[in-house]
Amino acid sequence: MMKNRKKKGGFIISAELIMIATILVIGLLIGMVTLRNQVLAELKDLAEAFGTLDQSYAFTGTLQVTADGETAQTSGSEFEDAVDSINGDLIPHTVLIPPGDYPGGEAETIDIPTGP
């Protein structure tokens, strides 16, 4: 009779360990999926931020004449950043400003226009 109880007791402990291990693995999988989704969301936000940068520039040339009559000159230059419609430059972004981040203290959403 005692032999039978010991065998059943071992089975119950094994079944409990299997259940605990299964629950832990499921929890880890759910956590890893959530982590993946959040990392991808942040990378998407970063990509949108890089996409909205306007890299246009312009500067005029300079001319400097010294007292000895020597001159130094640089030419001006200009570059206008084109709109990348495929990258989503024409899509406006909406940003939520939390309360307390600016005078007035209420939450507000603002639309940020994109593209040059």
Backbone atoms as SQL, in Angstrom:
CREATE TABLE atoms (id INTEGER PRIMARY KEY, chain TEXT, resi INTEGER, resn TEXT, atom TEXT, x REAL, y REAL, z REAL);
INSERT INTO atoms VALUES
  (1, 'A', 1, 'MET', 'N', 0.819, -1.188, 0.000),
  (2, 'A', 1, 'MET', 'CA', 0.000, 0.000, 0.000),
  (3, 'A', 1, 'MET', 'C', 0.870, 1.261, 0.000),
  (4, 'A', 2, 'MET', 'N', 1.952, 1.288, 0.804),
  (5, 'A', 2, 'MET', 'CA', 2.819, 2.462, 0.863),
  (6, 'A', 2, 'MET', 'C', 3.556, 2.663, -0.455),
  (7, 'A', 3, 'LYS', 'N', 3.884, 1.572, -1.112),
  (8, 'A', 3, 'LYS', 'CA', 4.589, 1.653, -2.378),
  (9, 'A', 3, 'LYS', 'C', 3.753, 2.408, -3.408),
  (10, 'A', 4, 'ASN', 'N', 2.476, 2.125, -3.416),
  (11, 'A', 4, 'ASN', 'CA', 1.552, 2.767, -4.355),
  (12, 'A', 4, 'ASN', 'C', 1.487, 4.275, -4.126),
  (13, 'A', 5, 'ARG', 'N', 1.445, 4.711, -2.879),
  (14, 'A', 5, 'ARG', 'CA', 1.351, 6.145, -2.560),
  (15, 'A', 5, 'ARG', 'C', 2.594, 6.890, -3.034),
  (16, 'A', 6, 'LYS', 'N', 3.756, 6.309, -2.842),
  (17, 'A', 6, 'LYS', 'CA', 4.989, 6.959, -3.263),
  (18, 'A', 6, 'LYS', 'C', 5.013, 7.142, -4.774),
  (19, 'A', 7, 'LYS', 'N', 4.543, 6.166, -5.506),
  (20, 'A', 7, 'LYS', 'CA', 4.513, 6.276, -6.958),
  (21, 'A', 7, 'LYS', 'C', 3.570, 7.392, -7.391),
  (22, 'A', 8, 'LYS', 'N', 2.399, 7.476, -6.782),
  (23, 'A', 8, 'LYS', 'CA', 1.434, 8.516, -7.145),
  (24, 'A', 8, 'LYS', 'C', 1.934, 9.895, -6.738),
  (25, 'A', 9, 'GLY', 'N', 2.617, 9.972, -5.613),
  (26, 'A', 9, 'GLY', 'CA', 3.156, 11.258, -5.165),
  (27, 'A', 9, 'GLY', 'C', 4.188, 11.801, -6.149),
  (28, 'A', 10, 'GLY', 'N', 5.009, 10.945, -6.674),
  (29, 'A', 10, 'GLY', 'CA', 5.995, 11.369, -7.672),
  (30, 'A', 10, 'GLY', 'C', 5.337, 11.855, -8.943),
  (31, 'A', 11, 'PHE', 'N', 4.245, 11.211, -9.331),
  (32, 'A', 11, 'PHE', 'CA', 3.522, 11.628, -10.534),
  (33, 'A', 11, 'PHE', 'C', 2.917, 13.016, -10.353),
  (34, 'A', 12, 'ILE', 'N', 2.361, 13.280, -9.177),
  (35, 'A', 12, 'ILE', 'CA', 1.732, 14.579, -8.915),
  (36, 'A', 12, 'ILE', 'C', 2.783, 15.688, -8.954),
  (37, 'A', 13, 'ILE', 'N', 3.937, 15.458, -8.364),
  (38, 'A', 13, 'ILE', 'CA', 4.999, 16.467, -8.385),
  (39, 'A', 13, 'ILE', 'C', 5.463, 16.714, -9.815),
  (40, 'A', 14, 'SER', 'N', 5.610, 15.659, -10.607),
  (41, 'A', 14, 'SER', 'CA', 6.021, 15.817, -12.003),
  (42, 'A', 14, 'SER', 'C', 4.981, 16.597, -12.793),
  (43, 'A', 15, 'ALA', 'N', 3.712, 16.303, -12.573),
  (44, 'A', 15, 'ALA', 'CA', 2.645, 17.015, -13.280),
  (45, 'A', 15, 'ALA', 'C', 2.638, 18.493, -12.893),
  (46, 'A', 16, 'GLU', 'N', 2.870, 18.786, -11.621),
  (47, 'A', 16, 'GLU', 'CA', 2.916, 20.187, -11.186),
  (48, 'A', 16, 'GLU', 'C', 4.082, 20.920, -11.840),
  (49, 'A', 17, 'LEU', 'N', 5.234, 20.273, -11.897),
  (50, 'A', 17, 'LEU', 'CA', 6.390, 20.907, -12.530),
  (51, 'A', 17, 'LEU', 'C', 6.150, 21.163, -14.016),
  (52, 'A', 18, 'ILE', 'N', 5.498, 20.226, -14.679),
  (53, 'A', 18, 'ILE', 'CA', 5.186, 20.417, -16.096),
  (54, 'A', 18, 'ILE', 'C', 4.230, 21.591, -16.279),
  (55, 'A', 19, 'MET', 'N', 3.226, 21.700, -15.418),
  (56, 'A', 19, 'MET', 'CA', 2.275, 22.817, -15.503),
  (57, 'A', 19, 'MET', 'C', 2.978, 24.149, -15.240),
  (58, 'A', 20, 'ILE', 'N', 3.827, 24.192, -14.220),
  (59, 'A', 20, 'ILE', 'CA', 4.547, 25.435, -13.903),
  (60, 'A', 20, 'ILE', 'C', 5.466, 25.819, -15.059),
  (61, 'A', 21, 'ALA', 'N', 6.189, 24.848, -15.606),
  (62, 'A', 21, 'ALA', 'CA', 7.086, 25.132, -16.727),
  (63, 'A', 21, 'ALA', 'C', 6.304, 25.625, -17.943),
  (64, 'A', 22, 'THR', 'N', 5.147, 25.022, -18.207),
  (65, 'A', 22, 'THR', 'CA', 4.319, 25.444, -19.339),
  (66, 'A', 22, 'THR', 'C', 3.838, 26.876, -19.160),
  (67, 'A', 23, 'ILE', 'N', 3.375, 27.208, -17.976),
  (68, 'A', 23, 'ILE', 'CA', 2.895, 28.567, -17.702),
  (69, 'A', 23, 'ILE', 'C', 4.042, 29.570, -17.832),
  (70, 'A', 24, 'LEU', 'N', 5.224, 29.217, -17.336),
  (71, 'A', 24, 'LEU', 'CA', 6.376, 30.111, -17.457),
  (72, 'A', 24, 'LEU', 'C', 6.774, 30.336, -18.912),
  (73, 'A', 25, 'VAL', 'N', 6.771, 29.282, -19.706),
  (74, 'A', 25, 'VAL', 'CA', 7.131, 29.415, -21.122),
  (75, 'A', 25, 'VAL', 'C', 6.109, 30.280, -21.852),
  (76, 'A', 26, 'ILE', 'N', 4.830, 30.074, -21.584),
  (77, 'A', 26, 'ILE', 'CA', 3.791, 30.901, -22.217),
  (78, 'A', 26, 'ILE', 'C', 3.962, 32.362, -21.807),
  (79, 'A', 27, 'GLY', 'N', 4.237, 32.602, -20.541),
  (80, 'A', 27, 'GLY', 'CA', 4.463, 33.973, -20.074),
  (81, 'A', 27, 'GLY', 'C', 5.675, 34.614, -20.733),
  (82, 'A', 28, 'LEU', 'N', 6.759, 33.848, -20.885),
  (83, 'A', 28, 'LEU', 'CA', 7.946, 34.370, -21.557),
  (84, 'A', 28, 'LEU', 'C', 7.660, 34.700, -23.011),
  (85, 'A', 29, 'LEU', 'N', 6.920, 33.844, -23.693),
  (86, 'A', 29, 'LEU', 'CA', 6.581, 34.105, -25.093),
  (87, 'A', 29, 'LEU', 'C', 5.753, 35.379, -25.232),
  (88, 'A', 30, 'ILE', 'N', 4.775, 35.542, -24.368),
  (89, 'A', 30, 'ILE', 'CA', 3.943, 36.745, -24.417),
  (90, 'A', 30, 'ILE', 'C', 4.792, 37.981, -24.137),
  (91, 'A', 31, 'GLY', 'N', 5.680, 37.898, -23.168),
  (92, 'A', 31, 'GLY', 'CA', 6.561, 39.023, -22.859),
  (93, 'A', 31, 'GLY', 'C', 7.494, 39.356, -24.004),
  (94, 'A', 32, 'MET', 'N', 8.033, 38.339, -24.670),
  (95, 'A', 32, 'MET', 'CA', 8.936, 38.578, -25.788),
  (96, 'A', 32, 'MET', 'C', 8.202, 39.188, -26.976),
  (97, 'A', 33, 'VAL', 'N', 6.976, 38.756, -27.231),
  (98, 'A', 33, 'VAL', 'CA', 6.180, 39.339, -28.316),
  (99, 'A', 33, 'VAL', 'C', 5.870, 40.797, -28.019),
  (100, 'A', 34, 'THR', 'N', 5.517, 41.093, -26.778),
  (101, 'A', 34, 'THR', 'CA', 5.239, 42.476, -26.393),
  (102, 'A', 34, 'THR', 'C', 6.489, 43.333, -26.529),
  (103, 'A', 35, 'LEU', 'N', 7.628, 42.822, -26.101),
  (104, 'A', 35, 'LEU', 'CA', 8.886, 43.547, -26.237),
  (105, 'A', 35, 'LEU', 'C', 9.201, 43.813, -27.705),
  (106, 'A', 36, 'ARG', 'N', 9.019, 42.803, -28.552),
  (107, 'A', 36, 'ARG', 'CA', 9.261, 42.974, -29.986),
  (108, 'A', 36, 'ARG', 'C', 8.380, 44.068, -30.566),
  (109, 'A', 37, 'ASN', 'N', 7.087, 44.052, -30.217),
  (110, 'A', 37, 'ASN', 'CA', 6.164, 45.048, -30.748),
  (111, 'A', 37, 'ASN', 'C', 6.543, 46.453, -30.306),
  (112, 'A', 38, 'GLN', 'N', 6.960, 46.610, -29.058),
  (113, 'A', 38, 'GLN', 'CA', 7.323, 47.937, -28.561),
  (114, 'A', 38, 'GLN', 'C', 8.618, 48.442, -29.191),
  (115, 'A', 39, 'VAL', 'N', 9.584, 47.551, -29.391),
  (116, 'A', 39, 'VAL', 'CA', 10.835, 47.953, -30.044),
  (117, 'A', 39, 'VAL', 'C', 10.562, 48.373, -31.480),
  (118, 'A', 40, 'LEU', 'N', 9.722, 47.620, -32.187),
  (119, 'A', 40, 'LEU', 'CA', 9.379, 47.983, -33.563),
  (120, 'A', 40, 'LEU', 'C', 8.633, 49.308, -33.620),
  (121, 'A', 41, 'ALA', 'N', 7.757, 49.569, -32.656),
  (122, 'A', 41, 'ALA', 'CA', 7.036, 50.845, -32.625),
  (123, 'A', 41, 'ALA', 'C', 8.007, 52.005, -32.420),
  (124, 'A', 42, 'GLU', 'N', 8.990, 51.827, -31.539),
  (125, 'A', 42, 'GLU', 'CA', 9.971, 52.894, -31.317),
  (126, 'A', 42, 'GLU', 'C', 10.856, 53.090, -32.541),
  (127, 'A', 43, 'LEU', 'N', 11.235, 52.002, -33.212),
  (128, 'A', 43, 'LEU', 'CA', 12.037, 52.134, -34.427),
  (129, 'A', 43, 'LEU', 'C', 11.253, 52.827, -35.533),
  (130, 'A', 44, 'LYS', 'N', 9.944, 52.567, -35.605),
  (131, 'A', 44, 'LYS', 'CA', 9.092, 53.250, -36.585),
  (132, 'A', 44, 'LYS', 'C', 9.047, 54.743, -36.287),
  (133, 'A', 45, 'ASP', 'N', 8.903, 55.103, -35.012),
  (134, 'A', 45, 'ASP', 'CA', 8.909, 56.515, -34.632),
  (135, 'A', 45, 'ASP', 'C', 10.240, 57.173, -35.000),
  (136, 'A', 46, 'LEU', 'N', 11.328, 56.466, -34.776),
  (137, 'A', 46, 'LEU', 'CA', 12.644, 57.001, -35.105),
  (138, 'A', 46, 'LEU', 'C', 12.791, 57.189, -36.612),
  (139, 'A', 47, 'ALA', 'N', 12.308, 56.217, -37.386),
  (140, 'A', 47, 'ALA', 'CA', 12.374, 56.329, -38.844),
  (141, 'A', 47, 'ALA', 'C', 11.549, 57.507, -39.338),
  (142, 'A', 48, 'GLU', 'N', 10.368, 57.723, -38.746),
  (143, 'A', 48, 'GLU', 'CA', 9.550, 58.870, -39.131),
  (144, 'A', 48, 'GLU', 'C', 10.246, 60.177, -38.775),
  (145, 'A', 49, 'ALA', 'N', 10.928, 60.211, -37.640),
  (146, 'A', 49, 'ALA', 'CA', 11.644, 61.425, -37.245),
  (147, 'A', 49, 'ALA', 'C', 12.775, 61.726, -38.224),
  (148, 'A', 50, 'PHE', 'N', 13.520, 60.699, -38.622),
  (149, 'A', 50, 'PHE', 'CA', 14.581, 60.913, -39.606),
  (150, 'A', 50, 'PHE', 'C', 14.002, 61.335, -40.950),
  (151, 'A', 51, 'GLY', 'N', 12.854, 60.765, -41.306),
  (152, 'A', 51, 'GLY', 'CA', 12.232, 61.097, -42.586),
  (153, 'A', 51, 'GLY', 'C', 11.737, 62.522, -42.662),
  (154, 'A', 52, 'THR', 'N', 11.396, 63.119, -41.534),
  (155, 'A', 52, 'THR', 'CA', 10.870, 64.479, -41.549),
  (156, 'A', 52, 'THR', 'C', 11.963, 65.538, -41.469),
  (157, 'A', 53, 'LEU', 'N', 13.204, 65.131, -41.327),
  (158, 'A', 53, 'LEU', 'CA', 14.282, 66.117, -41.300),
  (159, 'A', 53, 'LEU', 'C', 14.392, 66.798, -42.658),
  (160, 'A', 54, 'ASP', 'N', 14.472, 68.109, -42.654),
  (161, 'A', 54, 'ASP', 'CA', 14.658, 68.875, -43.879),
  (162, 'A', 54, 'ASP', 'C', 16.142, 69.190, -43.992),
  (163, 'A', 55, 'GLN', 'N', 16.786, 68.643, -45.005),
  (164, 'A', 55, 'GLN', 'CA', 18.223, 68.802, -45.150),
  (165, 'A', 55, 'GLN', 'C', 18.590, 69.921, -46.118),
  (166, 'A', 56, 'SER', 'N', 17.643, 70.794, -46.435),
  (167, 'A', 56, 'SER', 'CA', 17.937, 71.909, -47.327),
  (168, 'A', 56, 'SER', 'C', 18.896, 72.882, -46.651),
  (169, 'A', 57, 'TYR', 'N', 19.746, 73.498, -47.459),
  (170, 'A', 57, 'TYR', 'CA', 20.643, 74.513, -46.916),
  (171, 'A', 57, 'TYR', 'C', 20.984, 75.511, -48.014),
  (172, 'A', 58, 'ALA', 'N', 21.429, 76.664, -47.613),
  (173, 'A', 58, 'ALA', 'CA', 21.910, 77.684, -48.543),
  (174, 'A', 58, 'ALA', 'C', 22.850, 78.608, -47.793),
  (175, 'A', 59, 'PHE', 'N', 23.919, 79.006, -48.459),
  (176, 'A', 59, 'PHE', 'CA', 24.790, 80.026, -47.883),
  (177, 'A', 59, 'PHE', 'C', 25.375, 80.853, -49.017),
  (178, 'A', 60, 'THR', 'N', 25.635, 82.097, -48.713),
  (179, 'A', 60, 'THR', 'CA', 26.183, 83.000, -49.722),
  (180, 'A', 60, 'THR', 'C', 27.697, 82.920, -49.695),
  (181, 'A', 61, 'GLY', 'N', 28.297, 83.345, -50.773),
  (182, 'A', 61, 'GLY', 'CA', 29.748, 83.354, -50.846),
  (183, 'A', 61, 'GLY', 'C', 30.328, 84.477, -50.006),
  (184, 'A', 62, 'THR', 'N', 31.587, 84.361, -49.710),
  (185, 'A', 62, 'THR', 'CA', 32.265, 85.405, -48.937),
  (186, 'A', 62, 'THR', 'C', 33.463, 85.912, -49.721),
  (187, 'A', 63, 'LEU', 'N', 33.775, 87.157, -49.496),
  (188, 'A', 63, 'LEU', 'CA', 34.940, 87.772, -50.123),
  (189, 'A', 63, 'LEU', 'C', 35.643, 88.585, -49.055),
  (190, 'A', 64, 'GLN', 'N', 36.918, 88.334, -48.892),
  (191, 'A', 64, 'GLN', 'CA', 37.680, 89.078, -47.898),
  (192, 'A', 64, 'GLN', 'C', 38.926, 89.641, -48.573),
  (193, 'A', 65, 'VAL', 'N', 39.112, 90.927, -48.384),
  (194, 'A', 65, 'VAL', 'CA', 40.289, 91.604, -48.930),
  (195, 'A', 65, 'VAL', 'C', 41.107, 92.110, -47.749),
  (196, 'A', 66, 'THR', 'N', 42.369, 91.745, -47.717),
  (197, 'A', 66, 'THR', 'CA', 43.239, 92.198, -46.627),
  (198, 'A', 66, 'THR', 'C', 43.787, 93.585, -46.946),
  (199, 'A', 67, 'ALA', 'N', 44.479, 94.165, -45.994),
  (200, 'A', 67, 'ALA', 'CA', 45.071, 95.498, -46.185),
  (201, 'A', 67, 'ALA', 'C', 46.145, 95.480, -47.270),
  (202, 'A', 68, 'ASP', 'N', 46.765, 94.324, -47.490),
  (203, 'A', 68, 'ASP', 'CA', 47.808, 94.204, -48.517),
  (204, 'A', 68, 'ASP', 'C', 47.225, 94.008, -49.908),
  (205, 'A', 69, 'GLY', 'N', 45.909, 93.909, -50.002),
  (206, 'A', 69, 'GLY', 'CA', 45.277, 93.708, -51.302),
  (207, 'A', 69, 'GLY', 'C', 45.077, 92.244, -51.665),
  (208, 'A', 70, 'GLU', 'N', 45.417, 91.337, -50.765),
  (209, 'A', 70, 'GLU', 'CA', 45.204, 89.914, -51.033),
  (210, 'A', 70, 'GLU', 'C', 43.733, 89.588, -50.811),
  (211, 'A', 71, 'THR', 'N', 43.218, 88.686, -51.605),
  (212, 'A', 71, 'THR', 'CA', 41.796, 88.352, -51.498),
  (213, 'A', 71, 'THR', 'C', 41.614, 86.868, -51.211),
  (214, 'A', 72, 'ALA', 'N', 40.540, 86.583, -50.544),
  (215, 'A', 72, 'ALA', 'CA', 40.102, 85.201, -50.310),
  (216, 'A', 72, 'ALA', 'C', 38.618, 85.158, -50.626),
  (217, 'A', 73, 'GLN', 'N', 38.209, 84.158, -51.369),
  (218, 'A', 73, 'GLN', 'CA', 36.822, 84.125, -51.820),
  (219, 'A', 73, 'GLN', 'C', 36.305, 82.690, -51.800),
  (220, 'A', 74, 'THR', 'N', 35.043, 82.546, -51.412),
  (221, 'A', 74, 'THR', 'CA', 34.347, 81.265, -51.531),
  (222, 'A', 74, 'THR', 'C', 33.040, 81.497, -52.262),
  (223, 'A', 75, 'SER', 'N', 32.615, 80.518, -52.996),
  (224, 'A', 75, 'SER', 'CA', 31.350, 80.626, -53.721),
  (225, 'A', 75, 'SER', 'C', 30.208, 80.203, -52.819),
  (226, 'A', 76, 'GLY', 'N', 29.036, 80.703, -53.104),
  (227, 'A', 76, 'GLY', 'CA', 27.849, 80.287, -52.371),
  (228, 'A', 76, 'GLY', 'C', 27.361, 78.940, -52.876),
  (229, 'A', 77, 'SER', 'N', 26.470, 78.342, -52.127),
  (230, 'A', 77, 'SER', 'CA', 25.922, 77.047, -52.512),
  (231, 'A', 77, 'SER', 'C', 24.515, 76.917, -51.957),
  (232, 'A', 78, 'GLU', 'N', 23.749, 76.045, -52.590),
  (233, 'A', 78, 'GLU', 'CA', 22.372, 75.838, -52.146),
  (234, 'A', 78, 'GLU', 'C', 21.950, 74.420, -52.502),
  (235, 'A', 79, 'PHE', 'N', 21.152, 73.832, -51.632),
  (236, 'A', 79, 'PHE', 'CA', 20.575, 72.512, -51.887),
  (237, 'A', 79, 'PHE', 'C', 19.171, 72.501, -51.324),
  (238, 'A', 80, 'GLU', 'N', 18.222, 72.052, -52.134),
  (239, 'A', 80, 'GLU', 'CA', 16.843, 71.960, -51.662),
  (240, 'A', 80, 'GLU', 'C', 16.457, 70.490, -51.575),
  (241, 'A', 81, 'ASP', 'N', 16.071, 70.074, -50.402),
  (242, 'A', 81, 'ASP', 'CA', 15.706, 68.682, -50.157),
  (243, 'A', 81, 'ASP', 'C', 14.391, 68.372, -50.858),
  (244, 'A', 82, 'ALA', 'N', 14.375, 67.324, -51.654),
  (245, 'A', 82, 'ALA', 'CA', 13.162, 66.925, -52.360),
  (246, 'A', 82, 'ALA', 'C', 12.250, 66.138, -51.426),
  (247, 'A', 83, 'VAL', 'N', 10.980, 66.135, -51.753),
  (248, 'A', 83, 'VAL', 'CA', 9.999, 65.389, -50.966),
  (249, 'A', 83, 'VAL', 'C', 10.053, 63.925, -51.384),
  (250, 'A', 84, 'ASP', 'N', 10.216, 63.042, -50.416),
  (251, 'A', 84, 'ASP', 'CA', 10.196, 61.605, -50.679),
  (252, 'A', 84, 'ASP', 'C', 8.795, 61.094, -50.388),
  (253, 'A', 85, 'SER', 'N', 7.952, 61.077, -51.400),
  (254, 'A', 85, 'SER', 'CA', 6.558, 60.692, -51.161),
  (255, 'A', 85, 'SER', 'C', 6.437, 59.219, -50.784),
  (256, 'A', 86, 'ILE', 'N', 7.354, 58.393, -51.235),
  (257, 'A', 86, 'ILE', 'CA', 7.294, 56.966, -50.913),
  (258, 'A', 86, 'ILE', 'C', 7.619, 56.737, -49.438),
  (259, 'A', 87, 'ASN', 'N', 8.494, 57.550, -48.873),
  (260, 'A', 87, 'ASN', 'CA', 8.905, 57.389, -47.475),
  (261, 'A', 87, 'ASN', 'C', 7.919, 57.968, -46.490),
  (262, 'A', 88, 'GLY', 'N', 6.845, 58.579, -46.967),
  (263, 'A', 88, 'GLY', 'CA', 5.848, 59.121, -46.060),
  (264, 'A', 88, 'GLY', 'C', 6.114, 60.546, -45.638),
  (265, 'A', 89, 'ASP', 'N', 6.893, 61.301, -46.433),
  (266, 'A', 89, 'ASP', 'CA', 7.169, 62.695, -46.077),
  (267, 'A', 89, 'ASP', 'C', 5.920, 63.562, -46.126),
  (268, 'A', 90, 'LEU', 'N', 4.932, 63.162, -46.892),
  (269, 'A', 90, 'LEU', 'CA', 3.728, 63.982, -47.030),
  (270, 'A', 90, 'LEU', 'C', 2.668, 63.639, -45.993),
  (271, 'A', 91, 'ILE', 'N', 2.951, 62.687, -45.115),
  (272, 'A', 91, 'ILE', 'CA', 1.984, 62.274, -44.100),
  (273, 'A', 91, 'ILE', 'C', 2.225, 63.084, -42.831),
  (274, 'A', 92, 'PRO', 'N', 1.220, 63.839, -42.357),
  (275, 'A', 92, 'PRO', 'CA', 1.428, 64.608, -41.120),
  (276, 'A', 92, 'PRO', 'C', 1.460, 63.689, -39.905),
  (277, 'A', 93, 'HIS', 'N', 2.175, 64.094, -38.884),
  (278, 'A', 93, 'HIS', 'CA', 2.284, 63.326, -37.648),
  (279, 'A', 93, 'HIS', 'C', 1.541, 64.062, -36.543),
  (280, 'A', 94, 'THR', 'N', 0.836, 63.319, -35.703),
  (281, 'A', 94, 'THR', 'CA', 0.138, 63.905, -34.570),
  (282, 'A', 94, 'THR', 'C', 0.896, 63.547, -33.300),
  (283, 'A', 95, 'VAL', 'N', 1.157, 64.555, -32.475),
  (284, 'A', 95, 'VAL', 'CA', 1.927, 64.366, -31.249),
  (285, 'A', 95, 'VAL', 'C', 1.066, 64.768, -30.067),
  (286, 'A', 96, 'LEU', 'N', 1.055, 63.948, -29.024),
  (287, 'A', 96, 'LEU', 'CA', 0.335, 64.268, -27.793),
  (288, 'A', 96, 'LEU', 'C', 1.311, 64.891, -26.810),
  (289, 'A', 97, 'ILE', 'N', 0.986, 66.106, -26.376),
  (290, 'A', 97, 'ILE', 'CA', 1.810, 66.788, -25.376),
  (291, 'A', 97, 'ILE', 'C', 1.180, 66.531, -24.016),
  (292, 'A', 98, 'PRO', 'N', 1.888, 65.862, -23.098),
  (293, 'A', 98, 'PRO', 'CA', 1.323, 65.567, -21.777),
  (294, 'A', 98, 'PRO', 'C', 1.067, 66.843, -20.979),
  (295, 'A', 99, 'PRO', 'N', 0.129, 66.781, -20.034),
  (296, 'A', 99, 'PRO', 'CA', -0.131, 67.960, -19.210),
  (297, 'A', 99, 'PRO', 'C', 1.095, 68.343, -18.392),
  (298, 'A', 100, 'GLY', 'N', 1.307, 69.639, -18.245),
  (299, 'A', 100, 'GLY', 'CA', 2.425, 70.126, -17.451),
  (300, 'A', 100, 'GLY', 'C', 3.703, 70.336, -18.235),
  (301, 'A', 101, 'ASP', 'N', 3.729, 69.985, -19.527),
  (302, 'A', 101, 'ASP', 'CA', 4.942, 70.167, -20.321),
  (303, 'A', 101, 'ASP', 'C', 5.053, 71.568, -20.919),
  (304, 'A', 102, 'TYR', 'N', 4.041, 72.368, -20.792),
  (305, 'A', 102, 'TYR', 'CA', 4.076, 73.728, -21.316),
  (306, 'A', 102, 'TYR', 'C', 3.150, 74.584, -20.466),
  (307, 'A', 103, 'PRO', 'N', 3.280, 75.906, -20.531),
  (308, 'A', 103, 'PRO', 'CA', 2.403, 76.770, -19.726),
  (309, 'A', 103, 'PRO', 'C', 0.943, 76.550, -20.096),
  (310, 'A', 104, 'GLY', 'N', 0.094, 76.464, -19.130),
  (311, 'A', 104, 'GLY', 'CA', -1.319, 76.170, -19.364),
  (312, 'A', 104, 'GLY', 'C', -1.685, 74.861, -18.702),
  (313, 'A', 105, 'GLY', 'N', -0.804, 73.884, -18.795),
  (314, 'A', 105, 'GLY', 'CA', -0.925, 72.663, -18.038),
  (315, 'A', 105, 'GLY', 'C', -1.917, 71.629, -18.515),
  (316, 'A', 106, 'GLU', 'N', -2.615, 71.821, -19.643),
  (317, 'A', 106, 'GLU', 'CA', -3.571, 70.815, -20.105),
  (318, 'A', 106, 'GLU', 'C', -2.949, 70.009, -21.239),
  (319, 'A', 107, 'ALA', 'N', -3.419, 68.771, -21.382),
  (320, 'A', 107, 'ALA', 'CA', -2.925, 67.938, -22.473),
  (321, 'A', 107, 'ALA', 'C', -3.432, 68.494, -23.794),
  (322, 'A', 108, 'GLU', 'N', -2.616, 68.361, -24.818),
  (323, 'A', 108, 'GLU', 'CA', -2.976, 68.918, -26.113),
  (324, 'A', 108, 'GLU', 'C', -2.358, 68.056, -27.202),
  (325, 'A', 109, 'THR', 'N', -3.042, 67.926, -28.325),
  (326, 'A', 109, 'THR', 'CA', -2.459, 67.256, -29.478),
  (327, 'A', 109, 'THR', 'C', -2.179, 68.300, -30.540),
  (328, 'A', 110, 'ILE', 'N', -1.042, 68.162, -31.187),
  (329, 'A', 110, 'ILE', 'CA', -0.700, 69.081, -32.260),
  (330, 'A', 110, 'ILE', 'C', -0.354, 68.271, -33.499),
  (331, 'A', 111, 'ASP', 'N', -0.647, 68.825, -34.655),
  (332, 'A', 111, 'ASP', 'CA', -0.292, 68.195, -35.923),
  (333, 'A', 111, 'ASP', 'C', 0.994, 68.831, -36.427),
  (334, 'A', 112, 'ILE', 'N', 1.943, 68.000, -36.783),
  (335, 'A', 112, 'ILE', 'CA', 3.221, 68.484, -37.288),
  (336, 'A', 112, 'ILE', 'C', 3.238, 68.255, -38.794),
  (337, 'A', 113, 'PRO', 'N', 3.288, 69.318, -39.587),
  (338, 'A', 113, 'PRO', 'CA', 3.369, 69.124, -41.031),
  (339, 'A', 113, 'PRO', 'C', 4.733, 68.551, -41.396),
  (340, 'A', 114, 'THR', 'N', 4.772, 67.789, -42.455),
  (341, 'A', 114, 'THR', 'CA', 6.031, 67.178, -42.864),
  (342, 'A', 114, 'THR', 'C', 6.371, 67.604, -44.269),
  (343, 'A', 115, 'GLY', 'N', 7.575, 67.324, -44.651),
  (344, 'A', 115, 'GLY', 'CA', 8.047, 67.655, -45.991),
  (345, 'A', 115, 'GLY', 'C', 8.559, 69.074, -46.061),
  (346, 'A', 116, 'PRO', 'N', 9.408, 69.347, -47.054),
  (347, 'A', 116, 'PRO', 'CA', 9.953, 70.696, -47.192),
  (348, 'A', 116, 'PRO', 'C', 8.922, 71.669, -47.716);
